[in-house]
Amino acid sequence: MPELPPYWLRDNCPCAECRDPRTGQKLFQINDLREDLAVAAQVEIEGNLEVLWSDGHRSRYPLAWLGAEDEGDGRTEAHKRLWVAADFRRGIPEADWEAYLADAAEQAAVLSAVRRSGFAVLRGVPAVEGQVRAVAETFGYVRTTNYGELFDVRVEPDPNNLAFTSVAIAPHTDNPYRDPVPTLQLLHCLENSATGGDSGLVDGFKAAAILREEAPEDFAVLTRTLVPFVFRDRRTELRADRPLIDVDALGRIREVRFNNRSISTLRGSTEELETFYTAYRRFAAITLRAELQLTFRLDRGDCLIFDNTRLLHARTAFQQDGHRHLQGCYADLDSLASTLAVLHRRTAALDAIAELFAGEGAGEYLGEEVTMAEHMLQAAAAAEAADAPPHLIAAALLHDVGHIQGALHGRDLMQGQDNRHSDTGAHWLAQWFGPEVTEPVRLHVAAKRYLCTVEPGYRARLSEASEYTLKVQGGPMDEQQAAAFAELPGAADAVAVRRWDEQAKTAGAPTPDFEHYRPLLASLMK
């Protein structure tokens, strides 16, 4: 591994002294570190780099984390699929609204399409006013503008924007006169019975990339010229001076603002103005190339979600022989990206748990006639049959993961060494679940010891293996311990999990598989 700068390494120390375990935020300022900070010793062990610092502090870094590449915020062209219309000859990114709501994977696919290709369409969204707000709230928040929280795109008698007429609208981005600009737009079709009025999209990043390739000097002009975008009506006066093409510090396309209706008077020397208009006209001509024009029709119940910092949207003219009514709102990409990241994080966590069930969980369970996975699935099924709340079904399903996930295995317990699997399992699960799930897991062993003390006949019903582990785990509680346990906030839930645990040892008992519980677990995750 290459030598890493000491301040970078120490600044990223993940230990509880350096970062708050609850928030992950740093507990020190960079200038709190000593001027002569240095690595005193380091060693790679068990997939980690362990470092002893010159000030006596110790840090531990996963090697996989040290070798990971920074993917950035995903906003630049480097993380996008730049497209032309022919790329969607087999169909545009779309999903059914009900499936989107019910399936986290479907939701992730839709949001990923918006992030990567710039747009997606949800079909079958209830065609009622205000529903577009509900769509936005599945991944973020509505951004209120001078058009209100929601706006209606239909023919108005006294329009303050050409969008509220029946004329054709050329490819453009919305609200370029705002800083920051609304980064997402949603358009929900409530009715479209008019002749014409088809929707169009152009990948502005693709158009900018073509300009860069064909006329690099013109591209450079449009990245450095501040254009005054202005909007005025009786109640509003907005202006933002921004380039048509914005790039990051590495020169990668990050944002396009393009709206001929909103460009105000650009001032400058004759040479500067001629140079700008040459580049502007060339870029405008590229956006109108037929191969970049993706045209489709939004029908009743369709909701288009698109990236307003990248995609130019358009509309063909329509006749007033029918009614065309779209309801829209603005939202922001950071909320969408956040929701998508959480969905991916939950998916990765659920995959890791599923792997335990399919892997070591398929092995024997402490001398019982069922496997570890069968035991936990039977406990969850018993909780579900008892109409237990979701957090208790989850706790029943996951109560014994510490046997197969911790440093000490269930085999160690059967050999007479307490593996403290309830604590280990609760600690591991706390990455994703709150105490309503982890506390019953942490206390379910103590609950067995408690029940043996307070409930006559309970111990006699224990299996031979469970009786053996009871002794290794400390035996029945004394009366004082039992009284203290009963006062714990999670005691009643832990006792419930313990009872389902004891029922879950029947060879061949039918149960749902792990996939049945994925939606429930996802709904409980932090």
URWOTA-V88545 format. One record per residue. N is the residue number from 1. RES is the residue in one letter. D_FIRST is the distance of its C-alpha to the first C-alpha in Angstrom with 2 decimals. Layout:
N/RES/D_FIRST, N/RES/D_FIRST
This chain:
1/M/0.00, 2/P/3.83, 3/E/6.53, 4/L/8.49, 5/P/12.28, 6/P/13.95, 7/Y/16.85, 8/W/15.01, 9/L/13.10, 10/R/16.45, 11/D/18.47, 12/N/16.82, 13/C/17.34, 14/P/19.14, 15/C/21.32, 16/A/25.12, 17/E/25.58, 18/C/23.63, 19/R/24.74, 20/D/28.09, 21/P/27.74, 22/R/30.54, 23/T/29.55, 24/G/25.81, 25/Q/26.76, 26/K/25.44, 27/L/27.71, 28/F/26.95, 29/Q/27.21, 30/I/24.49, 31/N/26.89, 32/D/27.18, 33/L/23.90, 34/R/24.62, 35/E/24.57, 36/D/22.74, 37/L/20.03, 38/A/17.06, 39/V/14.52, 40/A/16.63, 41/A/14.43, 42/Q/11.52, 43/V/11.05, 44/E/9.77, 45/I/13.16, 46/E/15.01, 47/G/12.48, 48/N/11.76, 49/L/9.85, 50/E/12.92, 51/V/13.43, 52/L/16.64, 53/W/17.80, 54/S/20.27, 55/D/22.96, 56/G/22.66, 57/H/21.21, 58/R/18.80, 59/S/16.45, 60/R/14.89, 61/Y/12.63, 62/P/12.46, 63/L/9.14, 64/A/11.37, 65/W/12.39, 66/L/9.16, 67/G/8.68, 68/A/12.43, 69/E/14.33, 70/D/17.19, 71/E/20.45, 72/G/22.62, 73/D/26.14, 74/G/27.29, 75/R/30.17, 76/T/29.56, 77/E/30.44, 78/A/26.81, 79/H/27.24, 80/K/30.83, 81/R/32.87, 82/L/35.24, 83/W/38.50, 84/V/42.01, 85/A/44.94, 86/A/44.88, 87/D/41.51, 88/F/43.53, 89/R/46.37, 90/R/45.68, 91/G/45.76, 92/I/44.15, 93/P/41.71, 94/E/44.07, 95/A/44.63, 96/D/47.56, 97/W/47.87, 98/E/48.62, 99/A/45.68, 100/Y/43.41, 101/L/44.67, 102/A/44.49, 103/D/41.20, 104/A/37.85, 105/A/36.37, 106/E/39.21, 107/Q/38.69, 108/A/34.97, 109/A/35.97, 110/V/38.49, 111/L/36.27, 112/S/33.45, 113/A/36.09, 114/V/37.10, 115/R/33.54, 116/R/32.71, 117/S/36.15, 118/G/37.82, 119/F/40.60, 120/A/42.04, 121/V/45.56, 122/L/46.69, 123/R/49.95, 124/G/52.65, 125/V/51.96, 126/P/55.31, 127/A/57.34, 128/V/58.44, 129/E/58.16, 130/G/55.26, 131/Q/53.15, 132/V/50.61, 133/R/49.69, 134/A/48.87, 135/V/46.57, 136/A/44.67, 137/E/44.44, 138/T/42.58, 139/F/39.45, 140/G/40.33, 141/Y/43.21, 142/V/46.02, 143/R/45.88, 144/T/49.41, 145/T/50.68, 146/N/54.12, 147/Y/54.87, 148/G/54.52, 149/E/52.28, 150/L/53.46, 151/F/55.30, 152/D/57.69, 153/V/57.53, 154/R/61.14, 155/V/64.13, 156/E/65.29, 157/P/68.68, 158/D/67.28, 159/P/63.66, 160/N/61.35, 161/N/58.88, 162/L/59.55, 163/A/57.44, 164/F/60.44, 165/T/62.76, 166/S/63.19, 167/V/62.13, 168/A/59.15, 169/I/55.95, 170/A/53.62, 171/P/49.81, 172/H/48.51, 173/T/46.19, 174/D/47.80, 175/N/48.16, 176/P/46.52, 177/Y/48.60, 178/R/46.55, 179/D/43.47, 180/P/41.45, 181/V/42.79, 182/P/43.04, 183/T/40.01, 184/L/41.48, 185/Q/45.02, 186/L/46.83, 187/L/50.16, 188/H/52.16, 189/C/55.18, 190/L/58.24, 191/E/60.65, 192/N/60.68, 193/S/64.11, 194/A/64.71, 195/T/64.80, 196/G/61.66, 197/G/59.02, 198/D/56.07, 199/S/52.57, 200/G/50.15, 201/L/46.49, 202/V/44.63, 203/D/40.87, 204/G/40.76, 205/F/37.12, 206/K/38.18, 207/A/41.18, 208/A/39.12, 209/A/36.66, 210/I/39.73, 211/L/41.09, 212/R/37.88, 213/E/38.05, 214/E/41.81, 215/A/42.42, 216/P/39.31, 217/E/41.56, 218/D/43.39, 219/F/40.15, 220/A/39.14, 221/V/42.61, 222/L/42.35, 223/T/38.98, 224/R/40.37, 225/T/44.00, 226/L/44.83, 227/V/47.43, 228/P/49.86, 229/F/50.04, 230/V/53.09, 231/F/54.94, 232/R/58.32, 233/D/60.90, 234/R/63.50, 235/R/61.00, 236/T/57.74, 237/E/56.40, 238/L/52.72, 239/R/50.73, 240/A/47.12, 241/D/46.11, 242/R/43.11, 243/P/42.12, 244/L/42.93, 245/I/39.32, 246/D/36.61, 247/V/33.07, 248/D/29.92, 249/A/28.18, 250/L/26.40, 251/G/29.81, 252/R/29.53, 253/I/32.82, 254/R/32.91, 255/E/36.63, 256/V/39.99, 257/R/43.28, 258/F/46.26, 259/N/49.77, 260/N/52.72, 261/R/55.03, 262/S/53.10, 263/I/52.38, 264/S/54.66, 265/T/55.81, 266/L/53.08, 267/R/54.15, 268/G/53.25, 269/S/54.57, 270/T/56.21, 271/E/53.34, 272/E/50.74, 273/L/52.80, 274/E/53.44, 275/T/49.77, 276/F/48.85, 277/Y/51.60, 278/T/50.72, 279/A/47.14, 280/Y/48.40, 281/R/50.95, 282/R/48.48, 283/F/46.04, 284/A/48.99, 285/A/50.16, 286/I/46.79, 287/T/46.86, 288/L/50.27, 289/R/49.35, 290/A/50.61, 291/E/47.39, 292/L/45.56, 293/Q/48.31, 294/L/47.65, 295/T/50.98, 296/F/51.82, 297/R/54.32, 298/L/53.73, 299/D/56.30, 300/R/57.51, 301/G/54.71, 302/D/51.81, 303/C/49.24, 304/L/46.96, 305/I/43.71, 306/F/42.04, 307/D/39.64, 308/N/41.95, 309/T/39.34, 310/R/38.84, 311/L/41.79, 312/L/45.24, 313/H/47.96, 314/A/51.53, 315/R/54.84, 316/T/57.78, 317/A/61.22, 318/F/63.26, 319/Q/66.93, 320/Q/68.42, 321/D/70.03, 322/G/67.74, 323/H/65.40, 324/R/61.74, 325/H/59.98, 326/L/56.25, 327/Q/54.93, 328/G/51.66, 329/C/49.29, 330/Y/46.13, 331/A/42.87, 332/D/39.33, 333/L/36.11, 334/D/33.98, 335/S/36.02, 336/L/35.75, 337/A/31.96, 338/S/31.89, 339/T/34.14, 340/L/32.13, 341/A/28.85, 342/V/30.74, 343/L/32.17, 344/H/28.79, 345/R/27.49, 346/R/30.62, 347/T/30.35, 348/A/26.84, 349/A/28.17, 350/L/31.29, 351/D/29.39, 352/A/27.38, 353/I/30.73, 354/A/32.43, 355/E/29.82, 356/L/30.78, 357/F/34.40, 358/A/33.91, 359/G/31.49, 360/E/32.09, 361/G/34.94, 362/A/36.88, 363/G/37.08, 364/E/39.85, 365/Y/40.71, 366/L/41.54, 367/G/44.47, 368/E/46.11, 369/E/47.49, 370/V/44.99, 371/T/41.27, 372/M/39.05, 373/A/38.89, 374/E/42.66, 375/H/43.27, 376/M/41.34, 377/L/42.89, 378/Q/46.31, 379/A/45.83, 380/A/44.95, 381/A/47.94, 382/A/50.19, 383/A/49.03, 384/E/49.62, 385/A/53.05, 386/A/53.90, 387/D/53.21, 388/A/50.52, 389/P/48.70, 390/P/45.36, 391/H/43.25, 392/L/44.98, 393/I/44.61, 394/A/40.86, 395/A/40.84, 396/A/42.88, 397/L/40.56, 398/L/37.40, 399/H/38.87, 400/D/37.34, 401/V/33.78, 402/G/32.70, 403/H/33.91, 404/I/31.28, 405/Q/28.45, 406/G/28.19, 407/A/26.69, 408/L/30.21, 409/H/32.00, 410/G/35.66, 411/R/36.06, 412/D/35.36, 413/L/38.15, 414/M/40.52, 415/Q/39.79, 416/G/40.96, 417/Q/37.84, 418/D/37.89, 419/N/34.68, 420/R/35.69, 421/H/34.87, 422/S/36.82, 423/D/34.64, 424/T/31.38, 425/G/32.62, 426/A/33.89, 427/H/30.66, 428/W/28.67, 429/L/31.37, 430/A/31.49, 431/Q/28.47, 432/W/31.05, 433/F/34.52, 434/G/36.76, 435/P/38.76, 436/E/41.63, 437/V/39.50, 438/T/37.28, 439/E/40.11, 440/P/42.27, 441/V/39.27, 442/R/38.53, 443/L/42.23, 444/H/43.34, 445/V/43.13, 446/A/45.06, 447/A/47.51, 448/K/48.34, 449/R/49.05, 450/Y/51.11, 451/L/53.17, 452/C/53.99, 453/T/55.60, 454/V/57.46, 455/E/58.48, 456/P/60.98, 457/G/60.27, 458/Y/56.63, 459/R/55.26, 460/A/57.69, 461/R/56.24, 462/L/52.71, 463/S/51.52, 464/E/51.10, 465/A/47.28, 466/S/47.44, 467/E/49.86, 468/Y/47.50, 469/T/44.50, 470/L/46.86, 471/K/47.45, 472/V/43.76, 473/Q/43.07, 474/G/45.79, 475/G/49.03, 476/P/51.44, 477/M/51.32, 478/D/54.14, 479/E/56.40, 480/Q/54.69, 481/Q/51.24, 482/A/52.77, 483/A/54.43, 484/A/51.19, 485/F/49.35, 486/A/52.10, 487/E/51.58, 488/L/47.93, 489/P/47.49, 490/G/45.82, 491/A/48.11, 492/A/50.44, 493/D/47.65, 494/A/45.99, 495/V/49.37, 496/A/49.76, 497/V/46.39, 498/R/47.38, 499/R/50.62, 500/W/48.94, 501/D/46.50, 502/E/49.51, 503/Q/51.04, 504/A/47.98, 505/K/48.39, 506/T/50.74, 507/A/49.78, 508/G/50.06, 509/A/50.79, 510/P/50.16, 511/T/47.67, 512/P/45.83, 513/D/42.31, 514/F/39.15, 515/E/39.37, 516/H/42.70, 517/Y/41.04, 518/R/38.20, 519/P/40.33, 520/L/41.50, 521/L/38.02, 522/A/36.84, 523/S/39.83, 524/L/38.91, 525/M/35.24, 526/K/34.24
